[in-house]
Amino acid sequence: MTKVLITPRGFAKNGLEYVAEMEKVGIEVHYNDTGLPYTAEQFLALARGCDGIIVGVDKMDASVLEQLPDLKVICKFGVGTDNIDLNYCKEHNIYVGRTVGSNSRSVAEQVVAFMFADAKNLAYEFRSVKSGLWDKKQSIEIYDKTLGIVGFGAIGKIIADYANGCGMHVLAYDAFPIKPEDAEKHHVIVTDFDTIVKTADYITIHVPLLDSTRNMFGTEQFKAMKNTACLINCARGGIVNEDELYDALKNGDIRSACFDVFTREPQSKNFNPEDFKLLTLDNFELTPHTAARTNEADVRTCQMSSEIIIEHLRAL
């Protein structure tokens, strides 16, 4: 029987009807209902003998893939494939699919939420009032501020629409040419990376993690940014040099940063914040890689990933 492993926890909550669809066509499905991410050892043990895998952030490099000779299809529960060795998959005829667009709006809304939270000091004020401190800290408006979008794909376009509705000036940069009709539709000024770094009040990152984007933001960029600027990363850890970001935030080279991703993320619900020095800073906020985890996005991603698995396994 054809076997499929599903590691993202969203399937247990929002994807059981799509598990049933796979089972209807003769696929034996094992999905993660533990409420916790699999360890590397658990993942490998469950993946052995599988024809298909719907994968979240589990590492699938060559050392893992070579132990899965039956594997024919991988579907990423999202879009970023930096945890999958694409070259190995190409060489061994393993199809790799992505659920492009399924969580774009959810991530875009997180970016907008970060901007408002940063401008209005919400994280600080939530914590201070609950601790018994009635401290009326001054905030700012995001109206008339400049937003720089680095990577103008599906997420970037949605963010631009939201930002325009808030009265912001929107700059956009992408490694690939931005079509004039897209710039006009989403009311953005197309510019270069350095201009965004130097002029934006808020910079939001939406590029994949590649050799060309690793450490895209480091000391050189932080020194060039406004000292009132806020950097937002809901893309991938590794695009920002976090050691250099720590120095920039501590020294006041930039005002703040809000991240949903980290280069080295905790592997369990309980961790020691002191192991992550950025978390010791009051001007750095981090959410636990949850920007894409809304009910609506999970449903769309479960549907799209199951359809990709069915389509490509039945075609074999």
Salt bridges, closest charged atoms under 4 A:
GLU21 OE2 - LYS24 NZ 3.45
ASP51 OD1 - LYS72 NZ 2.53
ASP61 OD2 - LYS59 NZ 3.50
ASP82 OD1 - ARG236 NE 2.65
ASP118 OD2 - ARG255 NH2 2.73
ASP144 OD1 - HIS169 NE2 2.69
ASP161 OD1 - HIS186 ND1 2.83
ASP201 OD1 - LYS226 NZ 2.96
ASP243 OD1 - LYS277 NZ 3.61
ASP253 OD2 - LYS223 NZ 3.49
GLU265 OE2 - HIS289 ND1 2.97
GLU285 OE2 - ARG127 NH2 3.09
